[in-house]
Protein backbone atom coordinates (compact mmCIF):
# COMPACT_ATOMS: atom_id res chain seq x y z
CA UNK A 1 0.00 0.00 0.00
CA UNK A 2 2.82 2.39 0.90
CA UNK A 3 4.57 1.65 -2.40
CA UNK A 4 1.38 2.41 -4.32
CA UNK A 5 1.03 5.73 -2.51
CA UNK A 6 4.63 6.71 -3.35
CA UNK A 7 4.10 5.84 -7.01
CA UNK A 8 0.89 7.88 -7.11
CA UNK A 9 2.65 10.90 -5.56
CA UNK A 10 5.54 10.61 -8.03
CA UNK A 11 3.13 10.39 -10.96
CA UNK A 12 1.29 13.45 -9.68
CA UNK A 13 4.55 15.40 -9.36
CA UNK A 14 5.53 14.39 -12.90
CA UNK A 15 2.13 15.40 -14.25
CA UNK A 16 2.32 18.82 -12.61
CA UNK A 17 5.86 19.29 -13.94
CA UNK A 18 4.82 18.26 -17.43
CA UNK A 19 1.76 20.54 -17.53
CA UNK A 20 3.88 23.43 -16.27
CA UNK A 21 6.57 22.68 -18.86
CA UNK A 22 4.06 22.65 -21.70
CA UNK A 23 2.60 25.95 -20.51
CA UNK A 24 6.05 27.55 -20.29
CA UNK A 25 6.90 26.18 -23.73
CA UNK A 26 3.84 27.71 -25.37
CA UNK A 27 4.44 31.10 -23.73
CA UNK A 28 8.19 31.00 -24.45
CA UNK A 29 7.74 30.09 -28.09
CA UNK A 30 5.23 32.91 -28.60
CA UNK A 31 7.63 35.36 -26.91
CA UNK A 32 10.55 34.33 -29.12
CA UNK A 33 8.50 34.50 -32.31
CA UNK A 34 7.15 37.94 -31.41
CA UNK A 35 10.67 39.21 -30.70
CA UNK A 36 11.91 37.95 -34.07
CA UNK A 37 8.94 39.47 -35.88
CA UNK A 38 9.73 42.88 -34.36
CA UNK A 39 13.45 42.76 -35.19
CA UNK A 40 14.49 45.02 -38.06
CA UNK A 41 18.08 46.10 -38.60
CA UNK A 42 19.86 48.56 -40.85
CA UNK A 43 22.51 47.41 -43.29
CA UNK A 44 26.03 46.98 -41.93
CA UNK A 45 27.62 46.86 -45.39
CA UNK A 46 30.20 47.96 -46.18
CA UNK A 47 31.90 46.75 -42.98
CA UNK A 48 35.42 46.09 -44.25
CA UNK A 49 37.23 43.03 -45.56
CA UNK A 50 39.90 40.57 -44.56
CA UNK A 51 42.35 39.12 -47.04
CA UNK A 52 42.98 35.83 -45.27
CA UNK A 53 40.76 33.59 -43.15
CA UNK A 54 41.33 30.21 -41.52
CA UNK A 55 39.32 28.17 -39.03
CA UNK A 56 41.08 25.57 -36.88
CA UNK A 57 38.76 23.31 -34.83
CA UNK A 58 40.25 22.91 -31.34
CA UNK A 59 37.33 20.99 -29.81
CA UNK A 60 34.77 18.84 -31.62
CA UNK A 61 33.49 15.26 -31.84
CA UNK A 62 35.97 13.94 -34.41
CA UNK A 63 39.70 14.58 -34.79
CA UNK A 64 42.23 14.53 -37.62
CA UNK A 65 44.81 12.74 -35.42
CA UNK A 66 44.63 10.11 -32.69
CA UNK A 67 46.57 12.19 -30.15
CA UNK A 68 44.00 15.02 -30.18
CA UNK A 69 41.15 14.91 -27.67
CA UNK A 70 37.52 14.92 -28.74
CA UNK A 71 34.18 15.59 -27.06
CA UNK A 72 30.63 16.75 -27.92
CA UNK A 73 31.55 20.41 -27.64
CA UNK A 74 32.96 23.18 -29.80
CA UNK A 75 35.89 25.56 -29.92
CA UNK A 76 37.23 27.15 -33.09
CA UNK A 77 40.40 29.20 -33.50
CA UNK A 78 39.68 31.77 -36.19
CA UNK A 79 42.44 33.81 -37.83
CA UNK A 80 41.27 36.77 -39.89
CA UNK A 81 44.38 38.61 -41.09
CA UNK A 82 46.07 39.77 -37.87
CA UNK A 83 43.09 39.10 -35.58
CA UNK A 84 42.84 35.76 -33.76
CA UNK A 85 39.45 34.82 -32.30
CA UNK A 86 38.67 31.93 -29.95
CA UNK A 87 35.04 31.06 -30.59
CA UNK A 88 33.56 29.02 -27.71
CA UNK A 89 35.62 26.91 -25.30
CA UNK A 90 34.21 23.37 -25.50
CA UNK A 91 32.60 21.37 -22.72
CA UNK A 92 35.38 19.74 -20.65
CA UNK A 93 33.11 16.83 -19.74
CA UNK A 94 35.44 15.41 -17.08
CA UNK A 95 36.27 18.79 -15.52
CA UNK A 96 39.94 18.25 -16.32
CA UNK A 97 43.00 20.42 -16.08
CA UNK A 98 44.35 20.71 -18.62
CA UNK A 99 41.03 20.57 -20.45
CA UNK A 100 40.67 19.00 -23.90
CA UNK A 101 40.85 22.56 -25.24
CA UNK A 102 44.18 23.32 -23.55
CA UNK A 103 45.59 19.91 -24.44
CA UNK A 104 44.71 20.32 -28.12
CA UNK A 105 46.01 23.89 -28.18
CA UNK A 106 49.42 22.70 -26.97
CA UNK A 107 49.51 19.84 -29.47
CA UNK A 108 48.58 22.21 -32.29
CA UNK A 109 51.01 24.94 -31.31
CA UNK A 110 48.40 27.46 -30.18
CA UNK A 111 49.19 29.69 -27.21
CA UNK A 112 46.77 31.52 -24.93
CA UNK A 113 48.59 34.78 -25.61
CA UNK A 114 47.84 34.33 -29.34
CA UNK A 115 44.14 35.06 -28.69
CA UNK A 116 42.93 38.61 -29.38
CA UNK A 117 39.15 38.15 -28.96
CA UNK A 118 36.82 35.69 -27.22
CA UNK A 119 33.47 35.10 -28.93
CA UNK A 120 30.72 32.98 -27.33
CA UNK A 121 27.95 31.86 -29.67
CA UNK A 122 25.59 31.05 -26.77
CA UNK A 123 25.64 29.98 -23.14
CA UNK A 124 25.09 26.20 -23.31
CA UNK A 125 27.46 23.86 -21.45
CA UNK A 126 29.19 22.51 -24.56
CA UNK A 127 30.30 26.03 -25.50
CA UNK A 128 31.18 27.66 -22.14
CA UNK A 129 33.24 24.86 -20.58
CA UNK A 130 30.80 22.68 -18.64
CA UNK A 131 27.53 22.18 -16.77
CA UNK A 132 28.57 24.20 -13.72
CA UNK A 133 29.55 27.08 -15.99
CA UNK A 134 26.15 26.95 -17.68
CA UNK A 135 24.40 27.06 -14.30
CA UNK A 136 26.56 29.92 -13.01
CA UNK A 137 26.56 31.83 -16.34
CA UNK A 138 30.34 31.76 -16.42
CA UNK A 139 32.96 30.32 -18.77
CA UNK A 140 36.12 28.29 -18.16
CA UNK A 141 38.99 27.53 -20.46
CA UNK A 142 40.01 24.72 -18.10
CA UNK A 143 39.42 23.58 -14.50
CA UNK A 144 42.64 25.21 -13.45
CA UNK A 145 44.07 28.70 -13.58
CA UNK A 146 44.34 30.20 -17.06
CA UNK A 147 45.33 33.84 -17.44
CA UNK A 148 43.66 35.35 -20.47
CA UNK A 149 44.46 39.01 -19.94
CA UNK A 150 42.29 42.03 -20.68
CA UNK A 151 41.11 40.94 -24.12
CA UNK A 152 37.66 41.81 -25.49
CA UNK A 153 34.99 39.12 -25.13
CA UNK A 154 31.49 38.96 -26.59
CA UNK A 155 28.34 36.93 -25.84
CA UNK A 156 24.61 37.29 -26.60
CA UNK A 157 23.69 37.29 -22.87
CA UNK A 158 25.30 38.02 -19.51
CA UNK A 159 28.41 35.89 -19.00
CA UNK A 160 31.39 36.23 -16.65
CA UNK A 161 34.80 34.56 -16.36
CA UNK A 162 34.93 31.73 -13.83
CA UNK A 163 37.34 31.82 -10.90
CA UNK A 164 39.88 30.02 -13.11
CA UNK A 165 40.01 32.82 -15.69
CA UNK A 166 41.35 36.30 -15.05
CA UNK A 167 41.05 39.29 -17.31
CA UNK A 168 38.21 39.40 -19.82
CA UNK A 169 35.04 41.37 -19.26
CA UNK A 170 32.28 40.02 -21.50
CA UNK A 171 30.36 42.52 -23.62
CA UNK A 172 26.75 41.56 -24.34
CA UNK A 173 25.79 41.83 -28.01
CA UNK A 174 22.12 41.78 -28.96
CA UNK A 175 22.16 43.61 -32.30
CA UNK A 176 24.34 43.14 -35.41
CA UNK A 177 27.72 44.63 -34.50
CA UNK A 178 31.03 45.15 -36.28
CA UNK A 179 33.82 43.85 -34.01
CA UNK A 180 36.77 44.59 -36.32
CA UNK A 181 36.93 45.62 -39.97
CA UNK A 182 35.43 42.72 -41.92
CA UNK A 183 34.37 40.86 -38.75
CA UNK A 184 30.85 41.12 -37.29
CA UNK A 185 28.26 39.47 -35.12
CA UNK A 186 25.00 39.00 -37.00
CA UNK A 187 23.12 39.76 -33.76
CA UNK A 188 21.28 37.50 -31.34
CA UNK A 189 18.33 35.34 -32.32
CA UNK A 190 15.96 34.15 -29.57
CA UNK A 191 14.51 30.67 -29.51
CA UNK A 192 12.66 28.86 -26.76
CA UNK A 193 13.80 25.24 -26.71
CA UNK A 194 11.55 22.66 -25.06
CA UNK A 195 14.17 21.40 -22.58
CA UNK A 196 16.73 24.22 -22.52
CA UNK A 197 14.37 27.18 -22.30
CA UNK A 198 14.98 30.68 -23.66
CA UNK A 199 18.17 30.67 -25.71
CA UNK A 200 19.95 33.54 -27.42
CA UNK A 201 22.57 32.74 -30.04
CA UNK A 202 24.60 34.77 -32.50
CA UNK A 203 27.08 33.86 -35.23
CA UNK A 204 30.18 35.42 -36.75
CA UNK A 205 30.20 36.87 -40.24
CA UNK A 206 33.62 37.45 -41.80
CA UNK A 207 33.91 39.18 -45.18
CA UNK A 208 36.75 37.71 -47.25
CA UNK A 209 38.13 39.81 -50.09
CA UNK A 210 36.98 38.65 -53.51
CA UNK A 211 34.76 35.92 -52.04
CA UNK A 212 32.13 37.14 -49.62
CA UNK A 213 30.83 36.36 -46.17
CA UNK A 214 31.80 33.24 -44.29
CA UNK A 215 29.34 32.44 -41.50
CA UNK A 216 30.78 30.64 -38.48
CA UNK A 217 28.05 29.11 -36.33
CA UNK A 218 28.15 27.63 -32.82
CA UNK A 219 25.05 25.40 -32.65
CA UNK A 220 22.53 26.95 -34.99
CA UNK A 221 19.70 26.88 -32.45
CA UNK A 222 18.36 29.94 -34.27
CA UNK A 223 17.91 27.65 -37.34
CA UNK A 224 20.03 28.05 -40.45
CA UNK A 225 17.05 29.47 -42.33
CA UNK A 226 16.99 32.44 -39.95
CA UNK A 227 20.76 32.80 -39.91
CA UNK A 228 20.71 33.15 -43.69
CA UNK A 229 17.70 35.48 -43.60
CA UNK A 230 19.42 37.77 -41.06
CA UNK A 231 22.68 37.73 -43.00
CA UNK A 232 20.96 38.76 -46.22
CA UNK A 233 19.06 41.47 -44.37
CA UNK A 234 22.12 43.23 -42.94
CA UNK A 235 24.82 42.55 -45.55
CA UNK A 236 25.04 43.17 -49.29
CA UNK A 237 27.95 40.76 -49.75
CA UNK A 238 27.16 37.20 -50.91
CA UNK A 239 27.37 34.23 -48.55
CA UNK A 240 30.52 32.33 -49.50
CA UNK A 241 30.59 29.71 -46.74
CA UNK A 242 28.72 28.27 -43.76
CA UNK A 243 30.87 26.52 -41.15
CA UNK A 244 29.92 25.11 -37.76
CA UNK A 245 27.10 23.50 -35.80
CA UNK A 246 23.51 23.37 -37.02
CA UNK A 247 22.13 20.88 -34.48
CA UNK A 248 20.67 17.97 -36.46
CA UNK A 249 20.96 14.89 -34.18
CA UNK A 250 18.67 12.84 -36.42
CA UNK A 251 19.01 9.09 -35.76
CA UNK A 252 21.68 9.41 -33.10
CA UNK A 253 23.03 12.40 -31.20
CA UNK A 254 26.31 12.57 -29.30
CA UNK A 255 24.95 12.60 -25.74
CA UNK A 256 23.30 9.28 -24.89
CA UNK A 257 22.14 8.58 -21.33
CA UNK A 258 20.93 5.01 -21.37
CA UNK A 259 18.13 4.88 -23.98
CA UNK A 260 17.77 8.67 -24.09
CA UNK A 261 19.36 10.87 -26.74
CA UNK A 262 19.84 14.12 -24.81
CA UNK A 263 20.76 16.16 -27.87
CA UNK A 264 17.57 15.12 -29.63
CA UNK A 265 15.52 15.95 -26.52
CA UNK A 266 17.07 19.42 -26.25
CA UNK A 267 17.27 20.34 -29.93
CA UNK A 268 13.76 21.52 -30.74
CA UNK A 269 11.19 24.12 -29.76
CA UNK A 270 8.52 21.43 -29.86
CA UNK A 271 7.98 18.55 -27.39
CA UNK A 272 10.49 15.68 -27.88
CA UNK A 273 7.97 13.34 -29.48
CA UNK A 274 7.38 15.97 -32.17
CA UNK A 275 11.01 17.05 -32.45
CA UNK A 276 13.44 17.25 -35.35
CA UNK A 277 12.73 15.12 -38.41
CA UNK A 278 14.35 14.23 -41.72
CA UNK A 279 12.23 16.96 -43.28
CA UNK A 280 14.02 19.60 -41.19
CA UNK A 281 17.36 18.59 -42.69
CA UNK A 282 15.92 18.56 -46.21
CA UNK A 283 14.46 22.05 -45.72
CA UNK A 284 17.81 23.31 -44.41
CA UNK A 285 19.65 21.88 -47.42
CA UNK A 286 17.24 23.55 -49.84
CA UNK A 287 17.59 26.91 -48.07
CA UNK A 288 21.39 26.70 -48.11
CA UNK A 289 21.47 25.73 -51.78
CA UNK A 290 19.49 28.85 -52.68
CA UNK A 291 22.40 31.09 -51.61
CA UNK A 292 24.90 28.89 -53.48
CA UNK A 293 27.79 28.85 -50.96
CA UNK A 294 31.15 27.55 -52.09
CA UNK A 295 32.10 25.98 -48.74
CA UNK A 296 29.93 24.00 -46.32
CA UNK A 297 31.26 22.36 -43.16
CA UNK A 298 28.89 20.83 -40.59
CA UNK A 299 30.11 20.31 -37.02
CA UNK A 300 29.68 16.71 -35.82
CA UNK A 301 29.42 17.75 -32.16
CA UNK A 302 25.64 18.20 -32.39
CA UNK A 303 24.71 16.56 -35.70
CA UNK A 304 24.49 12.83 -36.34
CA UNK A 305 26.48 10.86 -38.89
CA UNK A 306 23.20 10.53 -40.82
CA UNK A 307 22.96 14.34 -41.08
CA UNK A 308 26.66 14.70 -41.93
CA UNK A 309 26.29 12.25 -44.79
CA UNK A 310 23.27 14.08 -46.19
CA UNK A 311 25.19 17.36 -46.17
CA UNK A 312 28.22 15.62 -47.72
CA UNK A 313 26.11 14.19 -50.55
CA UNK A 314 24.19 17.42 -51.11
CA UNK A 315 27.29 19.61 -51.51
CA UNK A 316 29.86 17.13 -52.86
CA UNK A 317 33.20 18.89 -53.49
CA UNK A 318 32.02 22.00 -51.59
CA UNK A 319 31.71 20.02 -48.38
CA UNK A 320 34.53 19.91 -45.79
CA UNK A 321 34.60 17.61 -42.75
CA UNK A 322 35.12 19.43 -39.46
CA UNK A 323 37.74 17.64 -37.37
CA UNK A 324 39.93 18.79 -34.50
CA UNK A 325 43.30 19.74 -35.98
CA UNK A 326 42.05 20.03 -39.58
CA UNK A 327 42.48 23.66 -40.58
CA UNK A 328 39.97 25.12 -43.02
CA UNK A 329 41.62 27.80 -45.16
CA UNK A 330 39.36 30.10 -47.14
N, C-alpha and C positions, 0 to 999 in steps of 0.2 A: 504493500500500500504506500509506504514511504517513497519507494522508487518511482511509482506512478505519479506521485505528487511532484517530485523533483522534475520528472520529464515534462509534466504539464506546465510547470513554472518556466522551464527553459524554453519550451515551445512558445509560451506567451511572450517572453522577453524577445525571442527571435522575431516574432510576428510584429511586435511594436517597433523593433529596430528596422525591420524591412519596410513597414508602412511609412516610417519617418524618412527612411532613405529615399523611397520613391517620391515622397512629397518634396524633399530637398532637391532631388534630381530635376523634377519638373520646373521648380522655381529657378534653379540655377541655370538650366538650359535656356529658359526664357530670358533671363538676365543677360547671359552671354550673347544670345542672338540679337537682343535689342542694342547692346553696346556696339556690336559689329555693324549693325544697320545704321547707327548714328555716327560712325567713324568716316570722316572725309578729310583727306590730307592733300596739301599742295605738292606740286612737283619738287623733287630734290635735284633733278638734273638741270644743268650739269653739276656734278659733285666731285670732279677730278678723275684721274686715272692712275693705275699702277702699271708698270711695264712688265713686272714679273710676279707670278703667284705660284706658291706651292702649298700643299696640304699634306702633313705627315701625321697619320693616325698614331697616337701614343697609347690609347686604350680603346679596345673594341673586342668583339667576340672571337675573331679569327686573327691569326698572326702570319706574317711572311716567313718567320724563322721560329724554330723550336725553343730557343732560349728566351724569347720575349713572352711576357705574361699576358694572359687574356682574361676577360670577364665581361658580363653583360652591362657594360657602361661605356661612356664615350669621353675621349679627350683628343682634340686635334691641335697640332702646332701649325699655325698658319703664318707663312712669310709672304708679305706683300711689299716688295721693294725692301726698304730698310726698317719696316715695322714688323715685329714678331708678336703674334697674338696666341695666347693659350685659350682655346675655347673649351670650356667645361673641364672637369678634373676627375672624371671616372667615378667609380662606386667604392672601391676598396672594401670588398665584401667581407674580408677577414680582419678588418681593422688593423692592418699591418703597418709596420715602419721598418724599412721603406715600403711604401705602397706600390702596387703594380705600376702606377704612373711614374713614380720616382725611379723604380727599377728600370723601366723601359727607357726613360730619359737618359739614364747613365749609359745603357747599352747602345743607345742611338746617338750618343755624343751631344745631347741637349743639356744645357745648363740653366739653372733657375735664373741666373742673371741675364740670360739671353732674352727673357720675356719682357716685352714693353707694355702689353695690355692684357688684362684678363677679361674674358667675355663669357657670361653664363647665359645659355639659351633659355633655361627655366630652372626651377628649384626642386626638381625630383632627385631622389637619392642617387640614381645612377649618373648624375651630372654634377653633384655638389660634394661627392666624397663619402656618402653613406647615409644610413637610416637616421642616425642621431643628428647628423647635420640637417637633414630634411626637417626633422622635428623642431630643431632649434633655430632654423632659418639661418644657418651658417654654412661655410664651406671649408674643407680641409684638403690640402694637397697630399697629406700623409698623416698618420697617427703618431707623429713626432714633430719636433720643432722644424719649421721651414721658414726661413726669412725671405720674404718676397720683396720688401722695400716699398717705397711710396709710389707704386705704379697705378695708373688709372684702371678701374674695374667697372664693369657694367652688367646689370641684370634687369629683368623686367619687373621685379618686385623687391621688397626690402630683403637684403642679405648682408651678413656681416662675416668677417673672418673668424674662424674658430680660435681657440686659445693656442693652437699650434702655429698659426700664421700671424706674422706681424706685418704691418705696413698698409696694405691697400684699404681704401675706403670705397665701398661700392656705390656707384651712381645708378639710380633707378631711371630706366628709359621706358617710357610708355609710347612715345610718338616716334615716327621715322626721324633718325638723327645721323648726321655725318660725324664720324669719329675721327677720321683722318682723311686727307684728300684721296678719293677713290674708294673709301671704306665706310660703310654705313650699316646701321641697324634698320631693318624694314619696319620697326615698331612692333609693339606687343599685340598679339591676338588673344582674346579670352576664349576659353572653352571649359565647359563644366563636364568633367568626366565622371562616370557613374561611381567608381570606387575612389578616385583621387581628388574629387571635388574641383573647385574653381582653380583653373590653371592658366597662367599667362606665359606665353612663349614668344620669343623673337628670334630672327635669323640674321646672319650677316649677308650683306651684298657687297661684292668687290668688283669694281669695274676695271677690266683688263684691256689695255690699249689694243685696238684693232680687232677685238673679239666681242666684248660685251660683259654682261654681269654674270658672275659666278655666285650662286646662292649656296651658302653653307648652313646646314640645318642640324639642330640638335636631335629632336625626336619627331618633329612634325605633328605634334598634337593639334596644331591649328588647322591641319589638313593641307596637303600640297596644293589643292585647288585654290585655297584662300591665300596661300603663300604667293602663288603665281599671280593671282588677281591683285594683291597688294603691290607686288613688284611692278606690275604693268601700270598701276595707278600712279605711282610716285616716281618712276624712272622712264626716260625715253629710250634708253639703251636696250638692245635685245638681250634676252636671257641666253647666255652661252653654256652654262652648266648648272647642274643641281647635284650637290654632294652632301651626304649625311643621312640621318635617320628619318624615316617616314612612318614608322610604327605599324607594320603589317605582320603581326604574329599569326598568320593564317596557317592552320595545321601544324602548330608547334612553336611556341615561344621559347625564350631562353631562361625563364624562371619557373621551373616546375616545383611544386610542393605537393608530393604525393601525386594524386590524380589531377590536381588543379594547375592550370596554366595561368600564372599570375599576370603575365603580360597581356594575355587575351582578356582577362577579367578587368584590367585597368585601362584598356586601350580606347574604349568607346564612350560616347555620351548617351548611349542607350543601355538598358539592363543587359547583363552578360549573355542571357539566352537569345538576345536579339542584337548581338555585337557585330564585329567586323565580319565581312563575307568576301568571297571571291569577287563579287561584283564591285566592291570598294576598290580592289586592286585594279580591276579592268577600267573603272572610271578614272582612276589616277593616271594610268598609262595613257589613256586617250587625251586627258587634259595636258599632260606633259608633252605628248607628241605634237599638239597644236602649236606650241611655241618653238618647236624644232631645235632643242638644245644639241650641242655637239659633244657634251660629256655628261654622263649619268653615272653616279656611284651611290649605291644604297647601303647604308650601314647595317651589318648583320646583328648588331647588339639588340635591336628591338623588332627585327623582321625575320621571318622564318626562311629556311632554305627554299621552301615552295615559292615564297614571294621573290626571293633573290633570283631564282631561276626564271620566273616570269619577266622580271625586269631585264635580265641578261638576254633572253630570247627576243624581247620587244625592241631592244636598242642595239643588239649585235656589237659591231665594232666600236660603237660610242660608249659602251658600258665598261666600267672599271670596277674591279672588286676592291672593297675597302678592307685592308688588313693592317694590323699593327706593324709598323716598320716599312710599309710600302708607300713611298712618297708619290703623290699625284702632282705632276708638274703641268701647269696650264700654258 
